[in-house]
Amino acid sequence: MSRLNRILSQAARTGMREQVAYQQIYSGVEAPPGNFQRMPASLGERALQCPICGVASDKFLPFGLGGRPNAQCPNCGSLERHRIFWLYLSDRTDFLRRPCKLLHTAPESCLEARLLARHGSDYVTTDRYNRRVSIEADLKALPFVDSAFDVLLSSHVLEHIEDDGAAIHELSRVLRPGGKAVIMVPYDPDNPTYSNPVLTTPAERMVAYGHPYHYRIYGYDLLDRLAGAGLATRVWSTNELFSSAQRRRYRLNANYLLACDKR
Ligand SMILES: [Zn+2]
């Protein structure tokens, strides 16, 4: 089990505060998974491949509290949702190819290095508990002027914030009119957002939402809330974005990505 999963599992058992858990997570460096067999080119058709670091392998590593098989790239550590996010940025946007000012919330290490290499000081990262980001800040009160960024990247962050309305307002505020946001959250397109304020302990939230520090599983009403904050949003499913061959080769799961335009 990875260090991250060990800490989250312990959090659900012991009721550890989120800040304590994430400071532990960010204070250590997760060893690169390493220890994998590169596939010979002749076996390419059967190989799994990470679209972020490019490595091909006959298998990926298990990940998650239940040990999800073939989930984590053995080279860069990417998970399914990181690969979906990266492929969307590469194939469906020009954010990786043109100069732009980007804000990335809680940056994933496998994406961060590549975005920094492309955008340098135009790439700004923020997090509440990770001291390695550009600016430690609360998403509900961002230390940026209005319209500071062209692009906002936020994957699996909003569900960690109790007052997510304030965070959505701030994210929209710092994005310029005509700017774009790419957002991923636990999302169910067929139901309204599921959240129960009675559930407060990490153990209860683990059972209800599948994570000790989540506050909800988003549903279709999120789109109206984003629109209310000035973000016109299109939902993409991985089935719409990628062929079955891509989903198999890159190990992409059934998931959703929200593409937002700031009015
Ligand atoms: Zn990789």
Residues whose N, C-alpha, C, O or C-beta is under 5 A from the ligand:
A	BS01	ZN	C50 I52 C53 G54 C73 N75 C76 G77 S78
